[in-house]
């Protein structure tokens, strides 16, 4: 009885070892001596009745190295869909954020976040005109993904002040050539504004970006009909972020005092079709027509502009008294890059026309532009981070900073910005675009930036900004002709 139990145990061990081990079955065939010993043992187990004929045949094949090993075959697209329909677990990965995806690849959910912690030091204001401070510039939490392959969504919430929705949009991506976006989104009027704050060149956007269409609510048709070409046309409420200098939190969200704005954009990057994969030859034009939100007597509806330190308001015009002020814009963009070198330039013109409450006609212009030069000291190529939709994405260091010789990516950049609102004078009639007391209507800004990209998720920025005004600006009863700021940022995103 004991012998039979021992034989059974040996038999089970042989079956488990020989029948399930790919190492024995595929990679290491037994030697002739080993094979002879195993065959004798298997024969003995069969003869004394410890194993039946079916097990005996399987063990003899395994001992001879002939037992096939069952391998899992890749799932076909139909099998993946069937598996997904059964509610099979989705895959979870991490690449610049956490991503869950269904087995068939048609549904996904990504979770992302961003924190930008700043220190602002206006070194020219030792007399107390402005305040140096630590600041939480942005704290975002957002989700994006797709449903049934073609229906893309994005929701971004800001939590660094009063919680609010920054973006909430749906994109019907039925074709690359023609996509339909709905919700609250960013229109691609410019490179600087279209690029996410996680990837902007400097800590703050250029002066000109305060006078372009920014985030707004509406519908947009856009796409890439041919390689390198991108277009967009949109109808929006008008009056939200960056709409001709209005306050950044957004007003007139229901469009109760003005009509709709209509916007158009077209841009072309010739480098891909020429086969210059390490270059960017990008040119773009944008335009919009609509009405400037106005509400006489409400300070929120005054045109305004702040310096690139985001600390000092230097331009402000009294409210228009006409509730029907026409607003038209024209913008032009160019980006030229080769490997680790890049040049960017953008221009925007805003025209405001209407009549005052007293019946006096007016026609006012604001011209603004910037020019910037960039050098990736560590050799990363700008072309690799330039997307199809008129914006820059993450720059991945050639080697992340790792305390073992990796330095991450380092960038040195310079930007010159100019804003000319000289049509807005203190001598203008009330309600026609009159410059408010204590403000300037022209400014030049010089920014030097050093950026250290530790890895695609972590970066440090240092910016020195010098801004010169054409006339004195009154801040806390102090007259300033210029502002010097030294700002620092720590950023983490996932």
Secondary structure by P-SEA (a helix, b strand, c coil): caaaaaaaaaaaaaaaaccccccccccccccaaaaaaaaaaaaaaaaaccccaaaaaaaaaaaaccbbbbbbccccaaaaaaaaaaccbbbbbbccbbbbbcccccccccccbbbbbbbbbccccccccccccccccbbbbbccccccccccbbbbbbcccccccccccccccccccbbbbbccccccccccccccccccccccccccccccccccbbbbbcccccccbbbbbbcccccccccccccccccccccccbbbbbbbbbbbbcccccccccccccccccbbbbbcccccccccccccccccccccccbbbccccccbbbbbbbbbbbbbbccccbbbbbbbbbbbbbbccccccbbbbbbbbcccccccccccccccccccccccccccccccccccccccbbbbbbbbbbbbccccccccccccccccccccccbbbbbbbbbbccccccbbbbbbbbbbbcbbbbcccccccbbbbbbbbbbbcc
